[in-house]
Amino acid sequence: MKKIAILTSGGDAPGMNAAIRAVVRTAIYHHLDVVGVIRGYNGLIQGDMKPMDLASVSDIIHRGGTILYSARSKEFKTEEGQKKAVQQLKNAGVDGLVVIGGDGSFRGAQKLSQLGIKTIGIPGTIDNDISCTDYTIGFDTVVNTVLDAISKIRDTSSSHERTNIIEVMGRNCGDIALYAGLAGGAEAIIVPEKGFDIEAVCKKILQGKARGKRHSIVLLAEGEGNAYDVGKHIQQKTGIETRATILGYIQRGGAPSAFDRILASKMGSMAVELLLDDKTSRVICIRNNHYVDIDIDEALSMKKQFNDNFYELSQILSI
């Protein structure tokens, strides 16, 4: 192993830059050359790579987004596109590739591994929807971002005696809504894994009002509905003025939390060590506070387990 490449793919997540930094610095520590692939798999097909040195990753551990940029690539999904990517890596003298991203990015890494490129995957997505790991890079930061929004919205919601529906990201995974809702004391948490009964949600809001509560917060995962539609139904059934807030892409930005910086740093360094050990087609995970690596095929075949205990706890604490 003399030269490795690194790319970020899919949606950006706070902590990706910390992972890039860890890969580059660990590689240089072990006397490896490093190149960064610009704009993910799309840039890989085009051979858009640049040498990375210590200076190139200075002052980035605290920055959100990704300095290597990200882009979608329809061409890479084709066999011809994948062969082009492999050839570009060979032309650049690359012996191993580190891919930071979500499940779609891992499927790309899986294809490259099958074509003879040594690949290691690092889970980077705010959605926390990678089944093999307890936490993905970016998830802790987004939960804190949503929690900050809940606190601000609660102030105005209480002042006007309203119900507020807060819609968060996550695609078909409800972890952002669950964790932020539990930490933020939401009256109701609506997630795809559990669905929801609008009558039960309204009953809980009315019970709170009956005992003197001046406001209600409902956390809604984007995969289970639209905040404006849910808000209209709640207002019609309760008679309480209801407002909707869709947080959108503000959730992806901002400085990564300490947890995400440490998670990314450990995973980035571990990815290089796995390549040095001649490992390939592996995904790095954190399970029960231990860092492990598993086969990428196994990682992609696993089903995401929803935290039912946390959901039940949220139900108990929001009575």
VEXLUM-805106 format. One record per residue (C-alpha): x, y, z; residue in three letters. Coordinates in steps of 0.5 Angstrom, whole numbers, plus 500, padded with zeros to 3 digits. Layout:
% VEXLUM-805106
XYZALA/...
***
This chain:
% VEXLUM-805106
500500500MET/503506498LYS/498511495LYS/491512498ILE/485516495ALA/479519499ILE/472521497LEU/466524500THR/459522497SER/452523498GLY/449528503GLY/454532507ASP/454531514ALA/458535520PRO/464531522GLY/466529514MET/472534515ASN/474531521ALA/474524518ALA/478527512ILE/483530516ARG/484524520ALA/485520514VAL/490524511VAL/494525517ARG/494518519THR/496516512ALA/502521512ILE/504519519TYR/505512516HIS/509515510HIS/503514505LEU/501519499ASP/494521499VAL/490524494VAL/483527495GLY/477526490VAL/473532488ILE/466531488ARG/465524490GLY/464518484TYR/462524479ASN/469527480GLY/472520480LEU/470518474ILE/473524471GLN/479523474GLY/479530478ASP/484529484MET/488533488LYS/494531492PRO/493532500MET/498534505ASP/498536512LEU/497543510ALA/491541506SER/487539512VAL/489544517SER/484548520ASP/478544518ILE/476539524ILE/471545526HIS/468546519ARG/461543517GLY/460540510GLY/466537506THR/472540503ILE/472535498LEU/465537496TYR/460532494SER/455530487ALA/450525485ARG/453521479SER/448517475LYS/454515470GLU/457511476PHE/451507477LYS/453504470THR/458498469GLU/461503464GLU/462508469GLY/465504475GLN/470501470LYS/472508468LYS/473510476ALA/477504477VAL/481506471GLN/482513474GLN/484510480LEU/489505477LYS/492511472ASN/493515479ALA/497509482GLY/492509488VAL/492502492ASP/486503496GLY/480508497LEU/476511503VAL/469512502VAL/465517507ILE/458517506GLY/451513507GLY/448507504ASP/448509497GLY/456511497SER/457504501PHE/454501495ARG/459504490GLY/465502494ALA/462495494GLN/462495486LYS/469498486LEU/471492491SER/468487487GLN/473490481LEU/479490485GLY/480496488ILE/481496496LYS/476500499THR/474502506ILE/467505508GLY/466510513ILE/459512515PRO/457519514GLY/450522514THR/446526519ILE/440521518ASP/443515522ASN/440510518ASP/446506517ILE/444499520SER/451496522CYS/453502527THR/450505533ASP/451512530TYR/453516524THR/458522523ILE/453528523GLY/448525527PHE/449528534ASP/450535531THR/444535528VAL/440533534VAL/443538538ASN/441543532THR/434541532VAL/434541540LEU/436549539ASP/431550534ALA/426547539ILE/428551545SER/427557541LYS/420555538ILE/418553545ARG/419561547ASP/414564542THR/410558542SER/409559549SER/408566548SER/402565543HIS/399559547GLU/400555540ARG/402548538THR/408548534ASN/409542529ILE/417541527ILE/419537521GLU/426534521VAL/430531516MET/432523516GLY/428520510ARG/425514512ASN/429514519CYS/426517525GLY/432517529ASP/433525529ILE/426526531ALA/426521536LEU/432523540TYR/431531539ALA/424530541GLY/426526547LEU/431531549ALA/427537548GLY/421534552GLY/416534546ALA/409532547GLU/409528541ALA/414524536ILE/411522529ILE/416517526VAL/415512520PRO/417506524GLU/411507529LYS/406511524GLY/401516528PHE/394516531ASP/392524530ILE/386523535GLU/391520540ALA/396526539VAL/390531539CYS/388528546LYS/395529549LYS/395536547ILE/388537550LEU/390534556GLN/396538557GLY/392544556LYS/387542561ALA/392542566ARG/394549564GLY/400548559LYS/400554555ARG/404550549HIS/405544545SER/411541541ILE/410536536VAL/416533532LEU/415530525LEU/420526521ALA/420528514GLU/418520512GLY/412520516GLU/408526513GLY/408534512ASN/408539517ALA/403543514TYR/398538513ASP/399535520VAL/398542523GLY/392543519LYS/389537522HIS/391538529ILE/388545529GLN/381543526GLN/381537532LYS/383541538THR/381548536GLY/388551538ILE/392555534GLU/398551530THR/404553526ARG/409549522ALA/416549522THR/420545517ILE/427546519LEU/430544512GLY/438544510TYR/440548516ILE/440541520GLN/446539515ARG/450545517GLY/454548523GLY/460546526ALA/460539528PRO/459537536SER/465534540ALA/462527539PHE/462527532ASP/469530531ARG/472524536ILE/467519532LEU/470522525ALA/477522528SER/477515530LYS/474512524MET/478516519GLY/485513522SER/482506523MET/480506515ALA/488507514VAL/490502519GLU/485497515LEU/488499508LEU/495498511LEU/493491514ASP/491489507ASP/483489508LYS/478491503THR/471491503SER/470493510ARG/465498513VAL/467502520ILE/462502526CYS/461504533ILE/457499537ARG/456499544ASN/462504544ASN/467500541HIS/470501534TYR/469495529VAL/469493522ASP/465489518ILE/464486511ASP/461491507ILE/456486504ASP/453484511GLU/453492513ALA/448493507LEU/444487508SER/442489515MET/436492517LYS/436498521LYS/433497528GLN/429503531PHE/430504539ASN/423502541ASP/426503549ASN/427511547PHE/420511544TYR/417508549GLU/420513554LEU/418519550SER/411516551GLN/411516558ILE/415522560LEU/410526555SER/404524559ILE/
***
